[in-house]
Amino acid sequence: MHTTLIDAATLSQHLQDPKWVILDCRHDLMHPNAGFDSFAIGHIEGAQFANIDTDLSGAKTGADGKFLGRHPLPGRAALIETLRGWGISDDTQVVAYDAHGGMFAARLWWLLRWVGHPAVAVLNGGLVAWQSAGLPMVTHAERRTPGSLSEKSSLVPTVSVDDVLNNLSTQARTVVDARANDRYRGENETIDPVGGHIPGAKNRFFKDNLAADGRFKDATQLKAEFAPLFDEPSKAIMQCGSGVTACHNLLALEVAGLPGAALYPGSWSEWVGDTTRPVATGSH
């Protein structure tokens, strides 16, 4: 079972394996159709397309009318049905990839763990690693026989916006923001209506998890780099702009042997949906 990362050579040996499902998670936050367009031009054999906006996210507004963020979690039942539609069962090995260093594939990795399925890994280095190894791409789409995935207890913790708000006074948990340093500081914000960060949050840009070749740094290096941020993963909360790249930090922590941190799914986009919530700017 592969539960964190998988290399291109290993994946290439399982393209015809009926118990393996490959999902293409390419996306562009500014151009929503770009991921599927790229998939149509070429993808790994047997891969199916997973849309961040529709397949891997839920409604942006809750039943109470409150804004839940740009990529709120899908309902668990709806997600299970989507996963079954891709042919996923309890004994399926899932592999997710993108062309962005795992930026979007990590979201799918986390969601499967959220519904209790541990056999999911991210292609280390993504499509760049695949193509650099001289491995082929195809254009034809794949349709799988529906699977029978069952919903099990979650393998990962989450926190709500109220949990994060209450933590401002206690500082019992460390909030870690996965966005780029300038957005964390409140500069060059082009996606959300307000720039800055949750007061007290520390910054760990998700791309810092990657080496120069686009693959994840090794466990020892990741562990050393996360060490200054918090003492205990179970007391850490990962967030980002909308709950997507925070999953990249969670994957890196898992690679580093530091499991147990929680995801704040709504993240910054939900946080600034209510103007009464405080905002910090600058480096602290």
ZAVEX-179646 format. One line per 8 residues: number of its first residue (from 1); for each residue z, y, x negated of C-alpha. Coordinates in Angstrom, 1 decimal, always signed. Example, Ala and Ser with C-alpha at 12.3 -4.5 7.8 and 13.67 -1.06 7.14 Angstrom:
<sites>
1	+7.8 -4.5 -12.3 ~ +7.1 -1.1 -13.7
</sites>
This chain:
<sites>
1	+0.0 +0.0 +0.0 ~ -0.9 +3.5 -1.3 ~ +1.5 +6.1 -0.1 ~ +0.9 +9.3 -2.1 ~ -2.3 +9.5 -4.2 ~ -5.3 +7.2 -4.9 ~ -8.0 +7.5 -7.5 ~ -11.7 +7.5 -6.8
9	-12.3 +4.2 -8.6 ~ -9.8 +2.4 -6.5 ~ -11.1 +3.9 -3.2 ~ -14.7 +2.9 -4.2 ~ -13.6 -0.8 -4.2 ~ -12.6 -0.6 -0.5 ~ -15.5 +1.1 +1.2 ~ -16.3 -2.0 +3.2
17	-12.7 -3.0 +3.9 ~ -12.2 -3.1 +7.7 ~ -8.5 -2.4 +7.1 ~ -9.2 +0.9 +5.3 ~ -10.0 +4.2 +7.1 ~ -11.3 +7.2 +5.2 ~ -11.0 +10.7 +6.7 ~ -12.8 +13.8 +5.5
25	-10.6 +16.8 +6.0 ~ -12.7 +19.6 +4.6 ~ -12.2 +23.0 +6.2 ~ -12.5 +26.7 +5.6 ~ -9.9 +29.0 +7.2 ~ -12.4 +31.8 +7.5 ~ -15.3 +29.7 +8.6 ~ -14.1 +27.0 +11.0
33	-17.4 +25.1 +11.2 ~ -17.9 +24.9 +7.4 ~ -16.0 +21.6 +7.1 ~ -18.1 +19.7 +9.6 ~ -21.3 +21.3 +8.2 ~ -20.4 +20.0 +4.7 ~ -19.6 +16.6 +6.1 ~ -23.0 +16.4 +7.7
41	-24.7 +17.2 +4.4 ~ -22.9 +14.4 +2.6 ~ -19.6 +12.5 +2.6 ~ -18.0 +9.3 +1.3 ~ -19.4 +6.2 +2.9 ~ -17.5 +5.1 +6.0 ~ -15.7 +8.4 +6.2 ~ -15.0 +10.1 +9.6
49	-14.4 +13.8 +10.1 ~ -10.9 +15.1 +10.9 ~ -10.9 +18.7 +12.2 ~ -7.9 +20.7 +11.2 ~ -8.1 +23.0 +14.2 ~ -8.6 +20.5 +16.9 ~ -7.6 +17.0 +15.7 ~ -4.7 +17.9 +13.4
57	-3.2 +20.8 +15.3 ~ -1.9 +21.5 +18.8 ~ -1.9 +24.5 +21.2 ~ -1.0 +27.8 +19.6 ~ +1.1 +29.0 +22.5 ~ +4.0 +27.0 +24.0 ~ +4.9 +26.5 +27.6 ~ +7.3 +29.5 +27.3
65	+4.4 +31.7 +26.2 ~ +5.7 +32.0 +22.6 ~ +3.2 +31.9 +19.7 ~ +3.7 +28.7 +17.7 ~ +1.6 +29.7 +14.7 ~ -2.1 +29.2 +13.7 ~ -1.8 +25.4 +13.2 ~ +1.1 +24.1 +15.2
73	+1.8 +20.3 +15.3 ~ -0.2 +18.4 +17.8 ~ +1.7 +16.5 +20.5 ~ +2.7 +13.1 +19.1 ~ +1.0 +11.2 +21.9 ~ -2.2 +13.1 +21.5 ~ -2.1 +12.6 +17.7 ~ -1.6 +8.8 +18.1
81	-4.7 +8.7 +20.4 ~ -6.7 +10.6 +17.9 ~ -5.6 +8.3 +15.1 ~ -6.4 +5.2 +17.1 ~ -9.9 +6.7 +17.9 ~ -10.5 +6.7 +14.1 ~ -9.7 +2.9 +14.0 ~ -6.2 +3.2 +12.7
89	-3.8 +0.4 +13.4 ~ -0.3 -0.4 +12.0 ~ -1.8 -2.4 +9.1 ~ -4.5 +0.2 +8.2 ~ -4.6 +1.9 +4.8 ~ -5.7 +5.5 +5.4 ~ -7.2 +7.7 +2.7 ~ -7.7 +11.4 +3.3
97	-9.8 +13.7 +1.1 ~ -11.2 +17.2 +1.0 ~ -12.9 +19.5 -1.5 ~ -10.0 +21.8 -2.0 ~ -7.5 +19.9 -4.2 ~ -5.9 +18.2 -1.3 ~ -5.1 +21.5 +0.6 ~ -6.1 +20.0 +3.9
105	-5.9 +16.3 +3.2 ~ -2.2 +16.7 +2.6 ~ -1.8 +17.8 +6.2 ~ -3.2 +14.5 +7.5 ~ -1.1 +12.6 +4.9 ~ +2.1 +14.3 +6.3 ~ +1.1 +13.9 +10.0 ~ +0.7 +10.1 +9.6
113	+4.1 +10.0 +8.0 ~ +5.4 +12.1 +10.9 ~ +4.4 +9.3 +13.4 ~ +5.9 +6.7 +11.2 ~ +2.8 +5.4 +9.3 ~ +3.5 +5.2 +5.5 ~ +0.2 +3.7 +4.4 ~ -1.7 +6.9 +3.8
121	-2.8 +8.5 +0.5 ~ -4.8 +11.5 -0.6 ~ -7.8 +11.1 -2.9 ~ -6.6 +12.6 -6.2 ~ -9.1 +15.2 -7.2 ~ -10.9 +15.0 -3.9 ~ -14.7 +15.1 -3.7 ~ -15.0 +16.6 -7.2
129	-13.4 +13.6 -8.7 ~ -15.5 +11.3 -6.5 ~ -18.8 +12.9 -7.6 ~ -17.7 +13.3 -11.2 ~ -17.3 +9.5 -11.3 ~ -21.0 +9.2 -10.2 ~ -20.0 +7.7 -6.9 ~ -22.4 +8.0 -4.0
137	-22.4 +10.2 -0.9 ~ -24.1 +9.4 +2.5 ~ -25.2 +11.4 +5.5 ~ -24.9 +8.9 +8.3 ~ -21.8 +9.1 +10.6 ~ -19.5 +6.2 +11.1 ~ -17.9 +5.1 +14.3 ~ -15.0 +2.7 +14.2
145	-13.6 +0.3 +16.8 ~ -10.5 +2.0 +18.2 ~ -7.3 +0.9 +16.6 ~ -3.9 +0.1 +18.0 ~ -1.5 +2.3 +16.0 ~ +2.0 +2.3 +17.4 ~ +4.3 +5.3 +17.3 ~ +7.3 +4.7 +15.2
153	+10.3 +6.7 +14.0 ~ +9.3 +9.7 +11.9 ~ +9.4 +9.3 +8.1 ~ +9.7 +13.1 +7.5 ~ +12.1 +15.8 +8.8 ~ +11.0 +19.1 +10.4 ~ +12.9 +22.3 +11.2 ~ +12.3 +24.9 +14.0
161	+11.9 +28.6 +13.8 ~ +15.5 +28.9 +15.1 ~ +16.7 +26.6 +12.3 ~ +15.1 +28.9 +9.7 ~ +16.4 +32.0 +11.4 ~ +20.0 +30.6 +11.4 ~ +19.6 +29.7 +7.8 ~ +19.2 +33.4 +6.9
169	+22.9 +33.9 +7.3 ~ +24.1 +30.6 +5.8 ~ +21.5 +30.1 +3.0 ~ +22.5 +26.4 +3.2 ~ +18.9 +25.4 +2.6 ~ +16.3 +26.8 +0.3 ~ +13.0 +27.9 +1.9 ~ +9.9 +27.5 -0.3
177	+6.7 +29.3 +0.5 ~ +3.5 +27.6 -0.6 ~ +1.2 +30.6 -0.3 ~ -0.5 +32.5 -3.1 ~ +1.8 +34.8 -5.0 ~ +0.2 +38.0 -3.7 ~ +0.5 +37.0 -0.1 ~ +4.1 +36.0 -0.6
185	+4.7 +39.5 -2.0 ~ +3.1 +41.1 +1.0 ~ -0.1 +42.1 -0.8 ~ -3.8 +41.4 +0.2 ~ -2.8 +39.7 +3.5 ~ -6.1 +39.0 +5.3 ~ -5.1 +36.1 +7.6 ~ -1.9 +37.0 +9.4
193	-1.0 +40.4 +11.0 ~ +2.0 +41.1 +8.8 ~ +2.4 +40.6 +5.0 ~ +5.4 +39.4 +3.2 ~ +7.7 +36.4 +3.3 ~ +10.8 +35.0 +5.0 ~ +13.9 +36.7 +3.4 ~ +15.4 +34.5 +0.8
201	+12.3 +32.3 +0.4 ~ +11.2 +31.3 -3.0 ~ +7.5 +30.9 -4.0 ~ +5.7 +27.8 -5.2 ~ +1.9 +28.3 -4.8 ~ +0.5 +24.9 -3.8 ~ -2.3 +25.1 -6.4 ~ +0.4 +25.1 -9.1
209	+0.7 +21.3 -8.3 ~ -2.7 +20.7 -9.8 ~ -3.9 +20.3 -13.3 ~ -7.0 +22.0 -14.6 ~ -9.2 +19.1 -13.5 ~ -8.1 +19.5 -9.9 ~ -5.9 +16.4 -9.9 ~ -2.2 +16.4 -9.3
217	+0.1 +16.9 -12.3 ~ +2.1 +13.9 -13.3 ~ +5.5 +13.1 -11.8 ~ +7.4 +14.3 -14.8 ~ +5.8 +17.7 -14.9 ~ +6.0 +18.2 -11.2 ~ +9.7 +17.3 -11.2 ~ +10.4 +19.8 -14.0
225	+8.5 +22.6 -12.2 ~ +10.3 +22.1 -8.9 ~ +13.7 +21.8 -10.5 ~ +14.5 +25.6 -10.7 ~ +13.7 +26.0 -7.0 ~ +16.5 +23.9 -5.4 ~ +19.1 +21.3 -6.4 ~ +18.6 +18.8 -3.6
233	+15.3 +18.1 -1.7 ~ +17.1 +17.3 +1.5 ~ +18.4 +20.9 +1.5 ~ +14.9 +22.4 +1.0 ~ +12.4 +23.6 +3.7 ~ +8.7 +23.8 +2.9 ~ +6.6 +26.5 +4.6 ~ +3.3 +28.3 +4.1
241	+1.0 +30.4 +6.3 ~ +0.6 +27.9 +9.1 ~ +2.1 +24.6 +8.1 ~ -0.9 +23.2 +6.2 ~ -0.5 +23.9 +2.5 ~ +3.3 +23.4 +2.8 ~ +2.3 +19.7 +3.1 ~ +0.8 +19.9 -0.3
249	+4.1 +20.8 -1.8 ~ +5.7 +18.0 +0.2 ~ +3.1 +15.6 -1.3 ~ +3.8 +16.9 -4.8 ~ +7.5 +16.4 -4.2 ~ +6.9 +12.8 -3.1 ~ +4.8 +12.2 -6.3 ~ +7.6 +13.7 -8.3
257	+10.1 +11.2 -6.8 ~ +11.8 +14.0 -4.9 ~ +11.5 +13.0 -1.2 ~ +13.5 +14.5 +1.7 ~ +12.4 +18.1 +2.1 ~ +11.6 +19.3 +5.6 ~ +8.5 +21.0 +6.9 ~ +8.7 +24.2 +8.9
265	+5.5 +23.6 +11.0 ~ +5.1 +27.1 +12.4 ~ +5.6 +28.8 +9.0 ~ +4.7 +32.4 +8.4 ~ +2.2 +32.8 +11.2 ~ +4.8 +31.8 +13.8 ~ +7.6 +33.8 +12.0 ~ +5.7 +37.1 +12.4
273	+4.7 +36.3 +16.0 ~ +8.0 +37.9 +16.9 ~ +8.5 +41.4 +15.5 ~ +12.3 +41.1 +15.7 ~ +12.3 +38.5 +12.9 ~ +13.0 +40.1 +9.5 ~ +10.3 +40.3 +6.8 ~ +10.7 +40.7 +3.0
281	+8.2 +41.9 +0.5 ~ +8.0 +42.0 -3.3 ~ +8.9 +39.2 -5.7 ~ +12.3 +38.3 -4.1
</sites>
